[in-house]
Amino acid sequence: MASVCPANGRIIAKVRTGNSSDYNRCVEAAQQAWHLWADLPAPRRGEIVRQIGDALRSKLEPLGKLVSLEMGKLNFYLYVYIHLTW
């Protein structure tokens, strides 16, 4: 599958698609991971979520550029969107 820039029609990236077997493996792995996650104390889960947020914010510029390419919007609007939703 290709991700295409709507502004110029150029391919931004290509990704492999999965099949039903891939989907089933993902669902099983997610169900197993949920049990591990649920067993963690809430403060530890909160710390992990905070760390994920920090990691995403540290990549704000390249993520913003990617979203901008995929949505065909100016970078400025994407940074505003990301700051409001993250």
N, C-alpha and C positions, 0 to 999 in steps of 0.2 A: 504494500500500500504506500502511496506517495502523499506527502504533505506538500501542498502547492500554495505559493504566495498568490493571494487573490489580486494583488496590484499588478503583477507582471506575468503570472502564469508559470513562473519558474519553480522547479522542484526544490524544496527546502531540505527535505530528508526523506528517506525511504525506511519503512519498518516492515518487519515480517508480520504476517497475520497468523493467527492460531486456528486450531480446529477444536472440535468438541472434546477431544482427549486432553489437549492443552488446557482448556477451560476447566475440565474436571480436576486435573492435577492442581490447578491454582485454587480452586474452591476447597479441596481437601487440605492443602497447605495453610490456607487462611483459617480454616476451622481449627486446625492444630495450634496455630499461632495464637488464636484467640484465647485458648485455654491458658497458655503461658502468660499472655498479657493480663488476663483477668486475675491471675494469681499474684501479680505484682501489687504492692501497696499503692494506693492512689497518689501519694507524694512522689513516688518513683516514676509512675506513669506520667505525671505532670512534668517532671524534670526531663523525661525523654521527649515529650511533645515540645517543650521549650527549646531543647537542643535541635530538634528538626526545624523549628521556626527560625532559629539563629542561622542554621546552615542554608536555608532557603533565602533569608535576607542577605547573606553574604554573597549570593549569586544573583542579586537583584538585577544588575545591568544585563548580563547575558540572557537571563530568563525573560526580562522585559523585551529585549530585542527579538527573541524567538517568538513570543506571543504577538509582538507587533507584526512580524512577518506573516504569521499564520492568520491573523485577523485583518491585515491590511490597514492598520491604524498607525497614527503617528506615535513615536516613542513616548512623548509627553503624556498622552492620555493613558497609555498602558502603565506608566509609573504611578499615576494617580489611582488607577483601578487597583493595581497590586497593593498599594499602601492602604487603600480602603478595605480590601478584602482579606489581607493577610494580617 
